[in-house]
Amino acid sequence: MRISWLGVSSNLIVAKKSNFEPTLKSTRKKLSVFQGPLGNCPNKACGPLASTGKIEDKRVVANRLFSCVTVKSTPVKKMADLSGDDIDGATILVRALKQQGVEYMFGIVGVPVIEVGMAAQAEGIKFVSMRNEQAASYAASAIGYLTRKPAVCLVVSGPGLVHALAGMANAMENCWPLIVVGGSCDASQEAMGGFQAYPQVEAARQYSKFSARPSSLENIPYYVEKAVRESTYGRPGACYIDISGDMVGAKAKESSVRFMPACPSPPLTYADPSKIIEAIDLITQAEKPLLIIGKGASYAQAEGPLATLVDSTGLPFLPTPMGKGLLPDTHPQCVAAARSRALQEADVIVLLGARLNWMLHFGAPPRFHPEAKIIQVDIKMEEMGNNVAPAVALVGDIKAVVSQINEELQKRKNVFKFSLQSAWWKTLSKKLEANQLNVQEMCNDKTVPLNYYAAYAEVQRAIPQDCMIVNEGSNTMDIGRTMLPNILPRQRLDAGTFGTMGVGLGFALAAAIYYRDHMPKRRVVCVEGDSAFGFSGMEIETMARYRLPVIIVVFNNNGISMGIQDEMWNMAEENGDLLLNAPPTSLQPNTRYEKMMEAFGGEGYFCRTAEEIRNSLKAALQSNKPTVINIMINPMAQRKTQEYALSYSDGSSTGDAGNGGYGIYFLWPDGSTTRIRGPVRDWTCSYECGIVS
């Protein structure tokens, strides 16, 4: 048997054979290496390939590598077993993670964490090698949201961690569990200008709930358990564990290592029963009640108690973007298509795991009724009263608190049922119908280039109802909320509370891996704006490498929010320097993104018409390869007209949001102008306003 060497170290053998995969798990064999004098190979036909370093820091590195070596097959052993009773830092770390229930590790390996990635696979943790640490951290956080258990993002020192801070910040804002493990320079080289030396523990602290470096090899499992517990208990978030390079390869007696029992699931916390009674009294006295279902309710997996509450009371409900699907968007009491009217007129609002932040207009007039009473339900006590003082504050787990409400309602003699004949419901129904007609008109307009609604109509008709929808972009995401209904809980991932662009492909990749392992019949459909796709576009190679049949649909309008038409681009190029003439919102027209996927062995389709979209989606759903469907959208296409203007503290107003008031104009050399976008401040309002009525 011949193998080609890639490298040798004390506890790590990295080899490549032509007839099997080069991982311990897949071969189920270990390599017995020839122990003769360095510089000599038992196969006389073989010569040395390259010289390597010398022995240092008790980590043995062979002085010379050879093109082949004689090996024999023996039963596989865990890495720690290769050295008797000694166990190295990498193995201690990943074994502790495995014992805490970690199933997935995403990252990019390099000095000093290569051994950590290999040890993870040897211990049974699935390692996903990504192309960028940002995407890796986004992917790991998505696993945390879907499972309520953290996945790990493994990064190298210095710049590797800095890249992952984006995912840590995103996880903190979205309240998702995540553990980032970062390698760092040897402790003996700190403050000396060591390779990629950086104050990593301090840097990570402001983006996490817990950030620390283990005090010793023996105590690594304690820090791992604490990170898992901190990331999942209370309001979830990110945690950081720092491992110096000398800790990775150092060894300790296995008997001295303090392995910890698995951290139990977070205990349920219940609200004050007297406050439950107050909340129900408010709800039953309301003329215009409204439930707002947030991402926190989805994370709490509260769909069962919520369905009981809504069905038994007849209350109308409004899901936030990632609260969609907790109850089906097709539910007759869902008022998402009349969002603005519902928010503006409701007199009692039950806020279930949603925050009165920018996404809900801070709970302030004119978007909310000035006299509206808020019943706030949240796991975090400090969130109570943020921006608006609640009439009733219910601190506890969303699932547990809604169950309490249901139990109290059942105790009452007079069963509460909101009347569908009430004036409030008739107002909402009328608005729902009007908006649906408005949207249908745009869906029926098949003029080429297509508008968003016409393209979305084809996507919506083609994709399975139980698929995961990942949605990212400006107009692409805003319109996608109503055009791509969710039927099942936790089947939508988007830019979330932080409004982060670039999360889409990492989210889609994580969801595809999770579905492959736990729900293999479900598909992942990732709908991206062309700008959003560009942030993490190289992760399509990761999808192709791991054979993940993700369907990526790119809504290509040649720009950010609003694109540029071909003739405008050509005029800008003809009239001088594109750095001075091309609008900052523009991207190169008609970019063929689908060719990238074809280059990696996946499928690619370029679409201009509704029929081409239908045909490409049909083919993609029948394929077991990842696919990019590149749909050209009219660069001037926008969302439907918004009803409410946005006013500011200085007394100014945007006018009709996204359609009137001042705007951005492109000035041509001849003095003529072309409107690009307006008003300026509406760029950030597109996500804030949602699909409003």
Steps between C-alpha positions, in 0.01 A plus 500: 500500500640842407401835634618847412603701804354840565639539851587336831479629858500348848132408524384578151554301183378672186522279194345459162426165338361464152233247595346635819398822674780648716321512836513268797123466514453395138792255481454355850873421489810655648843517348793308651793709391846359428717579802843474336766771508396837365612546145454136403193349336425124501396527136826552311312627196386797703692817561459794735250768403575795722674611815301623795571668831682370801373361828370782720258556788474120552297478178689254282515586131680264263819645353425361156188389315485216250281435199387164636506284811408142580196477725280231644132519589404487869179587685456874535572663836411846622787747480550501875558123498811529282701615801384270776359692795590842358236716332571816303325834517325463166346170604399629843323793335303306240418215737356753741298656218373158395398418856302827507300390195677700228428339165645746248815709467536760225820684426827546318805324636857622512767560761437418781165320471555239225527230767174617655312448174645154452438404862137613464444256217672222694261561792194494271435875463423587139742762369387734221793675334381842382650771280466795738475525878204739478294244311619227738383697803165573335455130418581386853255751647222374271546151643457652845169657398367183338599263782526715818851353539816685398718396212866600494682740271872420496735780393869573488662775700488874435322572170309171520332604822444856376307361203288284733405796719235581238323171569538543874339844485223364280436213742485740793250729328285207385536324838631171359747264670846483343846396616808635326832328567802700397861396487753757618875539510700306758467642849877536519489740204230735624598869499805407289345548156421133445337376180149648476517597866190694604307566824237248397328438832453873550390556140239224518360611835285783363345262245422216739347393828819324608860527377798326659813293454518177702741522791646154431457193283325322784239776527409527129179292544385737777525797263322307225208411728478858622497631142219260405301596809553875454409483132166325562377614842295819537511700179725295268812643341860445394791378713873493425770253608864588429756222454865596473720314256707333772181369667389326178796261492585485869409183691361407838414178674146409403421411860574859604262660249181640652236378253155641576154343470284627215333831572123443539250688288410843638240477777161645411415826671137594565339839543336629818148340504344828618645674195352230275157590637564871435604425143189294427277770648653751257462268202135419569412870541676608179306615195794466263736233638807381313763230559850570366699178465874557502815305433530430873176300491636303207826426682298392806313252277170638626291396198285252696376736774470785248276297271279421799483867599419632152249230414319519832480882518473602134762771555662651188877460488792664322828308463832679480720383209652204683187437705339396171387139487466456875137512399441459125507821297185363336314497834175701470593715803843600362496874419853533357364649176334778704801559725494878520126526560516235773789671680355849472154417636552218753410604856647196679812330362643176636870504416624139491878480472525813286678822594375855446810590303540643150323202344183589690550877474591524871131463587458872434233707322405539221571134427346393835189639665613748768267342758581139418561277802788256470510157663867413471622140521877447496761272652717797601383721785713793383306514172182596682404863436758556227356797298144450629395424858289182496158487658590146608849348505521120478856381551555140399543244228254577218375144474446475875328839529260436211413167663423691820269733308318204346454334838360817656260551209368146544424567866266787422126440487440737212705372208669789317467502121586798285218558252577483130195724455658786694571834332873447565511170315296643211749787468793257487324268256426786264863608502619142451285463190610833354869421544462154354336646190778756469768232520315272259501771233878521520530120497299488179728751327742277307669784313871436439710593689286360779397682815566337839143384554471323165829317560408412856164363389679237293739412783215471748300267276796269440667446836377244757299633794727327750828638366732729694486851358813712538433854387745788478525833327324835503189491282558127447462430872224753566278367223595141575334520842153511349566324172657190659260379771624277780283212614730336756699648792866596467488468122619854429843655550574858400705807595333510841520761771847619399397540135818319400573459131717201411335245730301322230739240362637408844145458630400294195804276527439433870131427441586261216741305719251486785223383266727241340560346844158542661234570233651369175187547288489877550670751271660838558413791272716810540361815332765770479529849362800530269678730744434269796621199300835669448587516870554125540473376142801268520313278745333346197825306463447368854151387402633330189786335691266346756235411240229715661206549260422859599295699248628858487276749319670832425271796433736698281404866456856620430541678829440566867131561571450663160726404212609659178372445147735388225482827308571704813805287575627536145451877512687520830789304350508709182503827691817438698620331817250249639632582847351844453202419279360164612238539777620354831193274499586341166653161421614381159189432293403145405769326705481125439513370859375157394830438319677492836296202611558324171875544551474307828301216348151617592211610281446853369205668328456851358140622489324803355142372466247336728511183292879476536464534878243219508716269293820570697332443837348175379843378392665617823250316718566179307878537530721386788755771423517857631345748258517872430202650315588851384181702436523840334275757671406843370758733661227758563258254664405574861264391775136593490406852609519558874216669685676680783765770480784486750556813706813602689572689821612804303153527348600381154319219322579252226167552330354185352762250611701372208293685241492875564696786653861575423724235348830414335553604139777414259636813328615444143758721324226659287323622813216247490414292803376149566341410829682217676334472838302705744475608763852439632391407850255247363791270417505390863122519528437225248588233757350693790164552336461146379224433254269759643159608389 
